[in-house]
Amino acid sequence: MSIRARFYCDAPVFYGRKVIEQGTIMGYAAIIYALNLKIPLPESIALVCNQNKKYQTDEWNIFPVSYLPVIHEEMTELEALYKQLVFALKYEGVNLLVFSSLIKHYGFGRLTELIKFEPTGQYSRRIWFLIEWISGTPFAEIPDLTKKGYVNLLDEKLQYAIRGEKSPRHMIINNLPGFRDFCPLIRKTSKLEQYIAADLSNQNNTRLKGIHKDTLLRTSAFLLLKDSKASFTIEGESPKSKRAARWGQVIGQAGTSDLSKDELKRLQQIVIENDRFVDMGFRKKGGFVGEHDRSTGEPIPEHISAKWQDIEKLTDGLIETNELLLEINIDAVIAATVIAFGFVFIHPFEDGNGRIHRYLIHHLLAKKRFSQQGIIFPVSASILNHIEDYKQVLESFSHPLLDFIEWKKTSDHNIEVQNDTFDFYRYFDATRQAEFLYDCVKDTIENIIPEEIQYLIAYDGFKRYLDDDFEMPDKMVALLIKFLGQNNGQLSKRAREKEFPQLTENEIIDIERNFRLYFGNE
């Protein structure tokens, strides 16, 4: 196959996806195809169509024919690669996983040829910086630049970036929102930009301003327990009230302690009440999420965790990136996505990862002062309400990797990863996760918190009515409201006879009418 055919694919089907326009696959997907790199495709594939069309779908980024670079049959492989990298950096942003794979594919030394095509051009300098940054090794034969203007590494129209530091050697501003050992990236989508422009944090605080302080405090207490129970339910557990309340107290303290390895271990110790059957602390063996074949015990992974040998390095990178994101002016939900989903994808513990992952969302939102101080943001309750979407968002990371992770079954029906998977967990695209988390944040602000506040206001009003007319003890009031709520505002025959025999028929009718008035059932 010619260089042109390899690097400029125009097949009607591409890796099982039906190509929606006649044209040429470009950018990172073209590089992965041409070099047979063992990494997943980008979520959105770039394609230059044969017509004057420009649009995007979930799976395709379509460009008009004028975007196609000049191609000729005499190109060398590295010339073709360079053209594709320039296209990708212009229109798709930085894909660290692809750059890291290129270093492994070609070897460090051969990649110097890429920089020589346009030695001082901005795209050559970006490529040069990325190769040295990822590898941690400078090209000895390439001298530092002089007399060139600085350019941003990340195009801030395409991806979320930080202010960054200057690299005089490359005349590049390194605005990556992370470090070599952990740097997920998020693309700027219209959905995320609209959410950020809406300033949901301010909306939430504005909604809470008119609420009495005592009601807010009680709301926060209820939301803590609600969020804790939801987090256990997501994991398929039904904890005792005492255990849920204890984890709720931990959630309430989110943002008060700095993130560290010891802090993560402390959180696991709180989550895992009985550690008789769990090896606590960072894993010293393989890990996966999934099932076992009933007859053979063969693992059936849905998610394969990072190799245990990589956990220390990945966790150090995650913590370092967490500190960076807290120091800079970056959107709180974007920051929470990177750290919380990064943690759960690494899956550093044998058990407890999911609940700590959701705790980290609270931690980042609290640290970034997203919600009013003292008010818990019950995002787990919203995640539970959108559990299928949550599973799909997790699987959008995990499932594509299954084709590229080599593993074998161990004697204890676990798995042992055989190949190098480090890059998958430090360099991933977290765009879908960010959009999902923002959906949950919006739902929490518009529905979950207001509903809890309205319920408490209604509860207090109905209780005052019962206190004035019947002088019921609090325990009996709570029981009465529970029964009425369970039976659409009516007291069942059993409850009348066994729990509230003191009430007359007319009193019950009046209580039911007032319940419907206060709780909005009429």
Secondary structure, 3 states (H helix, E strand, C coil): CCHHHHHCCCCCEECCEECCCCEEEEHHHHHHHHHCCCCCCCCCEEEEECCCCCEECCCEEEECHHHCCCCCCCCCHHHHHHHHHHHHHHHCCCCHHHHHHHHHHHCCHHHHHHHHCCCCCHHHHHHHHHHHHHHCCCCCCCCCCCCCCCEECCCCCCECCCCCEEECCCCEEECCCCECCECCECECCHHHHHHHHHCHHHHHHHHHHCCCHHHHHHHHHHHHHHHHHHHHHHCCCCCCHHHHHHHHHHHHCCCCCCCCHHHHHHHHHHHCCCCCCCCCCECCCCCEEEEECCCCCCEEEEEECCCHHHHHHHHHHHHHHHHHHHHCCCCHHHHHHHHHHHHHHHCCECCCHHHHHHHHHHHHHHHCCCCCCCCCCCHHHHHHHCHHHHHHHHHHHHHHHHHHCCEEECCCCCEEECCCCHHHHHCCECHHHHHHHHHHHHHHHHHHHHHHHHHHHHHHHHHHHHHHHHCCCHHHHHHHHHHHHHCCCCCCHHHHHHHCCCCCHHHHHHHHHHHHHHCCCC
